[in-house]
Amino acid sequence: MTRTVFDTEELDAIRDLARKFARDRVASGYQAREGAGQMDMALVREMGDLGLIAPELPEVVGGMGADFLCSGVIIEEIAKADFTFAYVSLLASLNGQILHRFARPEVAGDWLPGLTAGEHLLAIALTEPRGGSDAANLGLRMERDGDCYVINGEKTSISANQCAKGVVTFARTGKPGEGGAHGISAILVPLDLPGITTSKFSNMGQNQIGHGSIWFDNVRVPANYLLGEEGKGFVQVMQGFDFSRSLIGLQCLGAARQSLDETWAYVGERRAFGKPLAAFQGVTHQLADFDTRVEAARLLSMNALWLKDQGLPHTAEAAMTKWWPPLLAYETIHACLLIHGHAGYASDLPFQQRLRDVLGLQIGDGTAHIMKNIIARERAGKDAVRG
């Protein structure tokens, strides 16, 4: 078992529990769930019963009051078994923190226990058709009408848009012509409200969680579902993305680590020219290189979560974990696939599925270019990068 300087007795116990669940209950159905394009909610509830969903939330809403590092340990182990099923951890921790911090007490009390129990999923809707990277310039409108907000417009490329019960939605409440992050509010929208329609994309991977569009046609949402202050939702709620970016890094690295472990075992057994493949440095040095970089990226991701646990700034570190691990995981899995030859290319082994799945996170939740802009802004200062 690979260990880190962050490991404690508590983390070891959580890792063991998550690893057993992932190995015994999750791994065998990975490609079948992807082929069916359906999230197994019964399996999600099993995960909730074990306390493995959003453990950082308080016990009163079904969490464990654990460190943020615990969530990283869990998502890493689940992703080793099924990269896309690990989205359950990612979305629950991201949205759970948003509701815990910014929802009205009665709303948080209604939604969070079901989230941690695995009874439902929550999506998050930020991206729009006219631009993904330019996240602050939103066109979706939300206007106050009595005790409701009325929402009109479209969101797209939304994870879990068809299997979630609700969606944390960002919309513009400011004056027409007011741009950027000013005047953007966040609200929790139940997806069974009248006026909501959804679609599902046909993607290369990640099909059990799914992605698609959500259309809002005069959708009336109770005003007490507002998250944070009106007009300040983007500034307030987006702070939680530092947490999710660190989890994404470990999600991708979990799939990379599993691929490496399988390939190390393979080259020790597979023989060519009368020797194990491991006797050929052209094979083992390549694996050693990827193994070194995966361990370095893993420590980077763990460090970002540790900084969050200490209440220290970690925006730059979180951005690093969002751009490098998805790219590194793709390169690592690709190399492992090639070392397995045609068997790796065939659908019998999971390398091709992992490759397609991790590729999506070089796009979703912020591209490498945006993450590097964030790092530059944090290191050099906002005024310097503006020129």
C-alpha positions as CSV (number, residue, x, y, z in Angstrom):
1,M,0.0,0.0,0.0
2,T,1.4,3.4,-1.0
3,R,1.5,5.7,2.0
4,T,2.0,9.5,2.4
5,V,3.3,11.8,5.1
6,F,-0.4,12.8,5.7
7,D,-1.5,9.3,6.7
8,T,-2.9,8.8,10.2
9,E,-4.7,5.9,11.9
10,E,-8.1,7.5,11.1
11,L,-7.2,7.9,7.4
12,D,-5.9,4.4,7.2
13,A,-9.2,3.0,8.6
14,I,-11.2,5.1,6.1
15,R,-9.0,4.0,3.3
16,D,-9.4,0.4,4.2
17,L,-13.2,0.7,4.3
18,A,-13.3,2.5,1.0
19,R,-10.9,0.1,-0.6
20,K,-12.9,-3.0,0.5
21,F,-16.2,-1.4,-0.8
22,A,-14.5,-0.4,-4.1
23,R,-12.9,-3.9,-4.6
24,D,-15.9,-6.0,-3.5
25,R,-18.9,-4.0,-4.7
26,V,-17.8,-1.5,-7.3
27,A,-15.0,-2.8,-9.5
28,S,-16.7,-5.7,-11.2
29,G,-19.5,-3.5,-12.7
30,Y,-17.4,-0.6,-14.0
31,Q,-17.7,-1.3,-17.7
32,A,-21.2,-2.7,-17.5
33,R,-22.5,0.5,-15.8
34,E,-20.7,2.6,-18.4
35,G,-22.3,0.5,-21.2
36,A,-25.8,0.9,-19.8
37,G,-25.2,4.6,-19.1
38,Q,-27.0,4.4,-15.8
39,M,-26.0,5.3,-12.3
40,D,-26.6,2.4,-9.9
41,M,-28.5,4.2,-7.1
42,A,-28.7,1.1,-5.0
43,L,-24.9,1.0,-5.0
44,V,-24.8,4.7,-4.1
45,R,-27.0,4.0,-1.1
46,E,-24.6,1.2,0.0
47,M,-21.9,3.7,-0.1
48,G,-23.9,6.1,2.0
49,D,-24.7,3.4,4.5
50,L,-20.9,3.0,5.1
51,G,-20.5,6.7,5.7
52,L,-18.4,7.2,2.6
53,I,-20.3,10.1,1.1
54,A,-19.2,13.6,2.1
55,P,-17.6,12.5,5.4
56,E,-16.4,16.1,6.0
57,L,-20.0,17.2,6.7
58,P,-21.2,17.4,10.3
59,E,-22.7,14.3,11.9
60,V,-26.1,16.0,12.3
61,V,-26.6,15.8,8.6
62,G,-25.1,12.3,8.2
63,G,-21.4,13.1,7.8
64,M,-18.6,12.2,10.1
65,G,-17.2,15.6,10.8
66,A,-13.9,14.3,9.3
67,D,-11.0,16.2,7.8
68,F,-11.2,17.1,4.1
69,L,-8.3,14.7,3.5
70,C,-10.7,11.9,4.2
71,S,-12.8,12.8,1.2
72,G,-9.6,12.7,-0.9
73,V,-8.7,9.2,0.4
74,I,-12.2,7.9,-0.5
75,I,-12.4,9.3,-4.0
76,E,-9.0,7.9,-4.8
77,E,-10.0,4.4,-3.7
78,I,-13.3,4.5,-5.5
79,A,-11.7,5.8,-8.7
80,K,-9.3,2.9,-8.7
81,A,-12.4,0.6,-9.1
82,D,-14.6,2.8,-11.2
83,F,-13.5,6.3,-12.3
84,T,-17.0,7.6,-13.0
85,F,-18.7,6.1,-9.9
86,A,-16.2,8.3,-8.0
87,Y,-18.3,11.3,-9.2
88,V,-20.7,10.4,-6.4
89,S,-18.0,11.5,-3.9
90,L,-17.0,14.5,-6.0
91,L,-20.5,16.0,-6.5
92,A,-21.6,15.2,-2.9
93,S,-18.6,16.9,-1.3
94,L,-18.7,19.9,-3.6
95,N,-22.5,20.5,-3.3
96,G,-22.6,19.4,0.3
97,Q,-20.2,22.1,1.3
98,I,-22.1,24.7,-0.7
99,L,-25.4,23.8,1.0
100,H,-23.8,23.5,4.5
101,R,-22.2,27.0,4.2
102,F,-24.8,28.9,2.3
103,A,-28.2,27.3,2.4
104,R,-31.0,28.3,4.8
105,P,-31.0,25.9,7.8
106,E,-34.4,24.5,6.8
107,V,-33.2,23.8,3.2
108,A,-29.9,22.3,4.3
109,G,-31.8,20.1,6.8
110,D,-34.1,18.8,4.1
111,W,-31.4,18.0,1.5
112,L,-28.1,17.1,3.2
113,P,-29.1,14.0,5.1
114,G,-30.4,12.4,1.8
115,L,-27.2,13.4,0.1
116,T,-24.9,11.8,2.7
117,A,-27.2,8.7,2.8
118,G,-26.9,8.2,-0.9
119,E,-30.6,8.6,-1.4
120,H,-30.1,11.3,-4.1
121,L,-27.4,13.2,-6.0
122,L,-27.0,16.9,-6.6
123,A,-25.7,18.5,-9.8
124,I,-24.1,21.9,-10.3
125,A,-25.0,24.2,-13.2
126,L,-22.5,26.8,-14.2
127,T,-21.5,26.3,-17.9
128,E,-23.7,27.8,-20.6
129,P,-23.7,27.3,-24.4
130,R,-22.1,30.6,-25.2
131,G,-19.0,29.9,-23.1
132,G,-17.6,27.5,-20.6
133,S,-14.3,29.0,-19.6
134,D,-15.8,32.5,-19.3
135,A,-17.8,31.2,-16.3
136,A,-18.6,34.6,-14.8
137,N,-20.4,36.0,-17.9
138,L,-23.6,34.2,-17.5
139,G,-26.8,34.8,-19.5
140,L,-29.2,32.7,-17.5
141,R,-31.7,35.1,-15.8
142,M,-33.2,34.8,-12.4
143,E,-35.7,37.5,-11.2
144,R,-37.5,37.9,-7.9
145,D,-41.3,37.6,-8.0
146,G,-42.9,37.6,-4.6
147,D,-41.8,34.6,-2.6
148,C,-40.1,32.9,-5.6
149,Y,-37.3,33.4,-8.1
150,V,-38.2,32.9,-11.8
151,I,-35.5,31.4,-13.9
152,N,-35.2,31.4,-17.7
153,G,-32.4,30.2,-19.9
154,E,-30.1,27.2,-20.6
155,K,-27.2,25.4,-18.9
156,T,-25.1,22.9,-20.7
157,S,-22.4,20.2,-20.2
158,I,-23.9,19.6,-16.7
159,S,-22.8,16.4,-14.9
160,A,-25.6,14.2,-13.5
161,N,-28.2,16.4,-15.0
162,Q,-30.6,13.5,-15.5
163,C,-29.9,11.4,-12.4
164,A,-29.8,14.2,-9.8
165,K,-32.6,15.3,-7.6
166,G,-31.6,19.0,-7.6
167,V,-29.0,21.3,-9.1
168,V,-27.0,24.2,-7.6
169,T,-27.6,26.8,-10.3
170,F,-25.8,30.1,-11.0
171,A,-27.9,32.8,-12.6
172,R,-27.7,36.6,-13.2
173,T,-29.9,38.6,-10.9
174,G,-28.1,41.9,-11.5
175,K,-29.1,44.7,-13.8
176,P,-29.0,44.1,-17.6
177,G,-25.6,44.9,-18.9
178,E,-23.9,44.2,-15.6
179,G,-21.1,41.7,-16.5
180,G,-18.6,39.5,-14.9
181,A,-19.0,38.0,-11.4
182,H,-21.1,41.0,-10.2
183,G,-24.8,40.3,-9.9
184,I,-24.6,36.5,-10.1
185,S,-26.6,34.5,-7.6
186,A,-26.7,30.8,-6.7
187,I,-29.8,28.9,-5.9
188,L,-30.8,25.2,-5.3
189,V,-33.3,24.1,-7.9
190,P,-35.3,20.9,-7.5
191,L,-35.2,19.2,-10.9
192,D,-38.8,18.0,-10.7
193,L,-40.2,21.6,-10.9
194,P,-42.5,22.6,-13.8
195,G,-40.7,24.2,-16.7
196,I,-37.5,22.1,-16.5
197,T,-36.4,19.9,-19.4
198,T,-33.1,18.0,-19.8
199,S,-31.1,16.2,-22.5
200,K,-28.3,13.7,-22.3
201,F,-25.2,13.9,-24.5
202,S,-23.6,10.9,-26.2
203,N,-20.0,11.1,-24.8
204,M,-16.8,9.1,-25.2
205,G,-16.9,8.3,-21.5
206,Q,-18.4,9.0,-18.1
207,N,-21.8,7.9,-19.3
208,Q,-23.1,6.5,-16.0
209,I,-23.0,10.0,-14.5
210,G,-23.9,11.6,-17.8
211,H,-23.7,15.1,-19.1
212,G,-26.3,17.2,-20.8
213,S,-28.3,20.4,-21.0
214,I,-30.9,21.9,-18.7
215,W,-33.6,24.3,-19.9
216,F,-35.4,26.6,-17.6
217,D,-38.8,28.0,-18.9
218,N,-40.3,30.3,-16.3
219,V,-39.2,27.9,-13.5
220,R,-40.4,29.2,-10.1
221,V,-38.1,28.3,-7.2
222,P,-38.9,29.2,-3.6
223,A,-36.9,32.3,-2.6
224,N,-35.6,30.5,0.6
225,Y,-33.6,28.1,-1.8
226,L,-31.2,31.0,-2.5
227,L,-27.6,30.1,-1.6
228,G,-25.7,32.9,0.0
229,E,-26.5,36.5,-0.7
230,E,-28.3,37.7,-3.8
231,G,-25.8,39.1,-6.4
232,K,-22.8,37.5,-4.6
233,G,-23.3,33.9,-5.4
234,F,-20.4,33.6,-7.8
235,V,-17.9,35.2,-5.4
236,Q,-19.1,33.3,-2.3
237,V,-20.0,29.9,-3.7
238,M,-17.1,29.5,-6.2
239,Q,-14.6,29.3,-3.3
240,G,-15.7,25.7,-2.9
241,F,-14.2,24.8,-6.2
242,D,-10.7,24.8,-4.6
243,F,-11.9,21.7,-2.7
244,S,-13.4,19.9,-5.7
245,R,-10.4,20.6,-7.8
246,S,-8.2,18.8,-5.3
247,L,-10.6,15.9,-5.3
248,I,-10.5,15.7,-9.1
249,G,-6.8,15.4,-9.0
250,L,-7.1,12.3,-6.7
251,Q,-9.9,10.9,-8.8
252,C,-7.7,10.9,-11.9
253,L,-4.7,9.6,-10.1
254,G,-6.7,6.8,-8.6
255,A,-7.3,5.5,-12.1
256,A,-3.7,6.0,-13.0
257,R,-2.4,4.2,-10.0
258,Q,-4.6,1.2,-10.6
259,S,-3.4,1.0,-14.2
260,L,0.2,1.2,-13.0
261,D,-0.3,-1.5,-10.4
262,E,-1.9,-3.8,-13.0
263,T,0.8,-3.1,-15.5
264,W,3.7,-3.7,-13.0
265,A,2.1,-7.1,-12.3
266,Y,1.7,-7.8,-16.0
267,V,5.3,-7.1,-16.9
268,G,6.5,-9.4,-14.1
269,E,4.5,-12.3,-15.6
270,R,4.5,-11.7,-19.3
271,R,7.5,-13.3,-21.1
272,A,9.1,-12.2,-24.4
273,F,12.4,-13.5,-25.9
274,G,12.6,-15.9,-23.0
275,K,12.5,-13.3,-20.3
276,P,9.8,-11.4,-18.3
277,L,9.0,-8.0,-19.8
278,A,10.3,-6.5,-16.6
279,A,13.8,-7.5,-17.7
280,F,13.6,-4.9,-20.5
281,Q,14.5,-1.4,-19.3
282,G,12.7,0.1,-22.2
283,V,9.5,-1.1,-20.5
284,T,10.4,-0.7,-16.8
285,H,12.0,2.7,-17.0
286,Q,8.9,4.1,-18.7
287,L,6.7,2.7,-15.9
288,A,9.2,4.0,-13.3
289,D,8.9,7.4,-14.8
290,F,5.1,7.5,-14.6
291,D,5.1,5.9,-11.2
292,T,7.4,8.7,-9.9
293,R,5.2,11.5,-11.4
294,V,2.0,9.9,-10.2
295,E,3.3,9.8,-6.6
296,A,4.5,13.4,-6.9
297,A,1.1,14.6,-8.2
298,R,-0.7,12.6,-5.5
299,L,1.3,14.4,-2.8
300,L,0.5,17.7,-4.5
301,S,-3.2,16.9,-4.3
302,M,-3.0,15.7,-0.7
303,N,-1.2,18.8,0.2
304,A,-3.9,21.0,-1.2
305,L,-6.5,19.2,1.0
306,W,-4.2,19.4,4.0
307,L,-3.9,23.2,3.5
308,K,-7.7,23.4,3.4
309,D,-7.9,21.4,6.7
310,Q,-5.5,23.9,8.3
311,G,-7.5,26.9,7.1
312,L,-4.6,28.0,4.9
313,P,-4.8,29.5,1.4
314,H,-4.7,26.8,-1.3
315,T,-6.2,28.2,-4.5
316,A,-2.9,27.9,-6.5
317,E,-2.3,24.4,-5.2
318,A,-5.8,23.4,-6.0
319,A,-5.5,24.7,-9.6
320,M,-2.3,22.7,-10.0
321,T,-4.1,19.5,-9.0
322,K,-6.8,20.3,-11.6
323,W,-4.6,20.7,-14.6
324,W,-1.7,18.3,-14.1
325,P,-3.2,15.1,-12.7
326,P,-5.9,14.7,-15.4
327,L,-3.2,15.1,-18.1
328,L,-0.7,12.8,-16.3
329,A,-3.4,10.2,-15.7
330,Y,-4.3,10.2,-19.4
331,E,-0.6,9.8,-20.4
332,T,-0.1,7.1,-17.7
333,I,-3.1,5.0,-18.7
334,H,-2.2,5.3,-22.4
335,A,1.3,4.0,-21.7
336,C,-0.1,1.1,-19.7
337,L,-2.6,0.2,-22.5
338,L,0.2,0.1,-25.0
339,I,2.4,-2.1,-22.8
340,H,-0.5,-4.6,-22.7
341,G,-0.5,-4.7,-26.5
342,H,-3.7,-5.7,-28.2
343,A,-5.2,-7.0,-24.9
344,G,-5.0,-3.4,-23.6
345,Y,-6.7,-2.1,-26.7
346,A,-9.5,-4.6,-26.5
347,S,-12.6,-3.9,-24.4
348,D,-12.0,-6.9,-22.1
349,L,-9.6,-4.9,-20.0
350,P,-10.5,-1.5,-18.5
351,F,-7.7,0.6,-19.9
352,Q,-9.6,1.9,-22.9
353,Q,-12.5,2.8,-20.5
354,R,-10.3,4.6,-18.1
355,L,-8.6,6.5,-20.9
356,R,-11.9,7.8,-22.2
357,D,-13.2,8.7,-18.8
358,V,-10.1,10.7,-17.5
359,L,-9.9,12.6,-20.8
360,G,-13.1,14.4,-19.9
361,L,-11.6,16.1,-16.9
362,Q,-9.0,17.8,-19.1
363,I,-12.1,19.8,-20.2
364,G,-14.7,19.8,-17.4
365,D,-14.4,21.9,-14.3
366,G,-11.8,24.2,-15.8
367,T,-9.3,23.7,-18.5
368,A,-5.5,23.6,-18.0
369,H,-5.2,27.1,-19.5
370,I,-7.7,28.5,-16.9
371,M,-6.0,26.7,-14.1
372,K,-2.6,28.2,-15.1
373,N,-4.2,31.6,-15.2
374,I,-5.3,31.1,-11.6
375,I,-1.8,30.0,-10.6
376,A,-0.3,33.0,-12.2
377,R,-2.8,35.4,-10.6
378,E,-2.1,33.9,-7.2
379,R,1.6,34.0,-7.5
380,A,2.2,37.3,-9.4
381,G,-0.9,39.1,-8.2
382,K,-4.1,40.1,-10.0
383,D,-2.8,43.5,-11.0
384,A,0.3,42.1,-12.5
385,V,-1.4,39.5,-14.7
386,R,-3.8,42.1,-16.0
387,G,-0.9,44.1,-17.4
